[in-house]
Amino acid sequence: MLITFEGIESSGKSTLSKKLMKYFKLKNYPVIWNREPGGTELGEKIRELLLGNYNICHVSEALLFAASRAQLIEELIKPNKEKIIILDRFVDSSIVYQGYARELGWKEVYEINKHALDGIMPDLTIVVDISVETSFKRMANKNRDRIESEGKEFFEKAREGFLKLKDWFPKRNIEIISGELNINEEFDILLNIIKKHMV
């Protein structure tokens, strides 16, 4: 089972996804947690390029994310299909950030990624939704990377894109959780969703 977590910066998706991994481990489920971009030796090198202080055009950015994703699928996802794989970001981040917020076109970015995905899509996607104001408050004292340094208008567009995913992919299992609650409340909601989809 492939479970992905999505959302704008500092939504709490990383915290929730790691908490879910620990829950599965306590229940003795075979589980792997990873993140995008990165997760492989090549992916980590691409991550350095993507998040570093480089002048990267939008198309190059989309292609680099897809390259990192292709490597992750070959090295991690395909060999571990019998396990629960939890990813902090996956293809929806490209569709939203590069496709919608950077205006390359969400369908066009999805097409770019089809080769990288090789037919693999999440069994369940959790969008952790917060306001841009909350995101910026949480990032206030953080040393921001290249993408985190984008302005409020970019993240308003990104948030809008994440909330549109259910409309763009009506046949997929996409659930939205508020990231403005306390972590225990959020995790209780998450567990109810997980149990519903694992029956």
C-alpha positions as CSV (number, residue, x, y, z in Angstrom):
1,M,0.0,0.0,0.0
2,L,1.4,3.4,-1.0
3,I,0.3,6.3,1.2
4,T,1.3,9.8,0.4
5,F,1.2,13.0,2.4
6,E,0.8,16.4,0.7
7,G,0.4,20.0,1.6
8,I,2.0,23.4,1.6
9,E,5.1,24.1,3.6
10,S,5.0,23.5,7.4
11,S,1.5,21.9,7.2
12,G,2.6,19.2,9.6
13,K,2.5,16.4,7.0
14,S,6.0,15.2,7.8
15,T,5.1,14.9,11.5
16,L,1.9,13.1,10.8
17,S,3.5,10.7,8.2
18,K,6.3,9.8,10.7
19,K,3.7,9.3,13.5
20,L,1.8,6.9,11.2
21,M,5.0,5.0,10.4
22,K,5.7,4.5,14.1
23,Y,2.1,3.4,14.6
24,F,2.4,0.7,11.9
25,K,5.8,-0.4,13.4
26,L,4.2,-0.9,16.8
27,K,1.5,-3.0,15.1
28,N,4.2,-5.0,13.4
29,Y,3.3,-4.0,9.9
30,P,6.2,-4.0,7.4
31,V,6.5,-0.2,6.7
32,I,8.9,2.1,5.0
33,W,8.9,5.9,5.3
34,N,10.6,8.2,2.8
35,R,10.4,11.7,1.3
36,E,10.5,13.6,-1.9
37,P,12.6,14.8,-3.5
38,G,15.3,12.4,-2.4
39,G,15.1,9.0,-0.8
40,T,17.9,7.5,-3.0
41,E,21.5,8.4,-3.6
42,L,20.7,10.1,-6.9
43,G,17.5,11.6,-5.5
44,E,19.5,13.3,-2.7
45,K,21.8,14.9,-5.2
46,I,18.8,16.2,-7.2
47,R,17.3,17.4,-3.9
48,E,20.4,19.5,-3.3
49,L,20.0,21.1,-6.8
50,L,16.3,21.7,-6.4
51,L,16.4,23.3,-2.9
52,G,19.7,25.0,-3.3
53,N,20.4,28.6,-4.4
54,Y,20.3,27.9,-8.1
55,N,18.5,29.7,-11.0
56,I,16.3,26.9,-12.2
57,C,13.6,27.5,-14.8
58,H,10.1,26.0,-14.2
59,V,10.4,23.3,-16.8
60,S,13.8,22.2,-15.5
61,E,12.4,22.1,-12.0
62,A,9.5,19.9,-13.1
63,L,11.9,17.5,-14.9
64,L,14.3,17.3,-12.0
65,F,11.5,16.4,-9.6
66,A,10.3,13.7,-12.1
67,A,13.9,12.3,-12.4
68,S,14.2,12.0,-8.6
69,R,10.7,10.3,-8.5
70,A,11.7,7.8,-11.3
71,Q,14.7,6.7,-9.3
72,L,12.7,6.4,-6.1
73,I,10.1,4.2,-7.8
74,E,12.8,1.9,-9.2
75,E,14.9,1.6,-6.1
76,L,12.3,1.8,-3.3
77,I,8.7,1.4,-4.4
78,K,8.8,-1.4,-6.9
79,P,11.0,-3.8,-4.8
80,N,8.8,-3.2,-1.7
81,K,5.3,-3.5,-3.1
82,E,4.2,-6.0,-0.4
83,K,5.0,-3.4,2.3
84,I,3.3,-0.2,3.4
85,I,5.2,2.7,1.9
86,I,4.6,6.1,3.4
87,L,5.9,9.1,1.4
88,D,6.3,12.7,2.5
89,R,5.4,14.2,-0.9
90,F,4.9,12.5,-4.2
91,V,3.6,13.3,-7.7
92,D,0.8,15.6,-6.4
93,S,3.4,18.1,-5.2
94,S,4.7,18.4,-8.8
95,I,1.2,18.7,-10.2
96,V,0.4,21.4,-7.7
97,Y,3.7,23.3,-7.4
98,Q,5.0,23.2,-10.9
99,G,1.8,22.5,-12.7
100,Y,-0.7,24.8,-10.9
101,A,1.3,27.4,-8.9
102,R,4.0,27.8,-11.5
103,E,1.4,27.7,-14.2
104,L,3.0,25.0,-16.4
105,G,-0.4,23.3,-16.4
106,W,-1.4,20.5,-14.0
107,K,-2.2,18.1,-16.8
108,E,1.0,18.8,-18.6
109,V,3.1,18.2,-15.5
110,Y,1.1,15.0,-14.8
111,E,2.0,13.9,-18.4
112,I,5.7,14.6,-17.8
113,N,5.5,12.4,-14.7
114,K,3.7,9.4,-16.3
115,H,7.0,8.0,-17.6
116,A,8.6,8.4,-14.1
117,L,5.5,6.8,-12.4
118,D,5.4,3.8,-14.7
119,G,1.8,3.1,-13.7
120,I,2.3,3.6,-10.0
121,M,0.0,5.9,-8.2
122,P,-0.9,6.3,-4.5
123,D,-3.5,4.0,-2.9
124,L,-4.3,6.8,-0.5
125,T,-3.3,10.5,-0.4
126,I,-3.6,12.6,2.6
127,V,-3.7,16.4,2.0
128,V,-2.8,18.3,5.2
129,D,-4.4,21.7,4.8
130,I,-3.4,24.9,6.6
131,S,-3.8,28.6,5.7
132,V,-0.8,30.4,4.2
133,E,-0.8,32.6,7.3
134,T,-0.2,29.6,9.5
135,S,2.4,28.3,7.1
136,F,4.4,31.5,7.2
137,K,4.1,31.8,11.0
138,R,5.5,28.3,11.4
139,M,8.4,29.1,9.0
140,A,9.1,32.5,10.6
141,N,12.3,31.3,12.4
142,K,13.3,28.8,9.8
143,N,16.3,29.0,7.4
144,R,14.1,28.6,4.2
145,D,15.2,26.7,1.1
146,R,14.6,27.9,-2.5
147,I,11.0,26.8,-2.7
148,E,10.1,27.7,0.9
149,S,11.3,31.3,0.0
150,E,8.5,31.8,-2.5
151,G,5.9,34.5,-1.6
152,K,2.4,34.3,-0.2
153,E,0.8,34.5,-3.6
154,F,2.6,31.3,-4.7
155,F,1.5,29.4,-1.6
156,E,-2.1,30.6,-1.9
157,K,-2.1,29.2,-5.4
158,A,-0.4,26.0,-4.2
159,R,-3.0,25.5,-1.3
160,E,-5.8,26.0,-3.9
161,G,-4.2,23.4,-6.1
162,F,-3.9,20.8,-3.3
163,L,-7.6,21.3,-2.5
164,K,-8.5,20.8,-6.2
165,L,-6.8,17.4,-6.4
166,K,-10.0,15.6,-5.5
167,D,-11.7,17.3,-8.5
168,W,-8.8,16.6,-10.9
169,F,-8.6,12.9,-9.8
170,P,-12.1,11.8,-8.8
171,K,-11.3,8.1,-9.0
172,R,-8.4,8.3,-6.5
173,N,-8.6,8.0,-2.7
174,I,-7.7,11.6,-1.6
175,E,-8.6,12.8,1.9
176,I,-8.2,16.2,3.4
177,I,-7.2,16.8,7.0
178,S,-7.0,20.1,8.8
179,G,-3.4,20.8,9.9
180,E,-4.6,23.5,12.2
181,L,-5.7,21.1,15.0
182,N,-3.4,19.7,17.7
183,I,-1.4,16.7,16.6
184,N,-3.4,14.1,18.6
185,E,-6.7,15.3,17.1
186,E,-5.2,15.2,13.6
187,F,-3.8,11.7,14.2
188,D,-7.1,10.4,15.4
189,I,-8.8,11.6,12.2
190,L,-5.9,10.1,10.2
191,L,-6.3,6.7,11.8
192,N,-10.0,6.6,11.1
193,I,-9.2,7.3,7.4
194,I,-6.5,4.6,7.4
195,K,-8.7,2.0,8.9
196,K,-11.5,2.8,6.4
197,H,-9.1,2.2,3.5
198,M,-7.3,-0.8,4.9
199,V,-10.4,-2.9,5.4
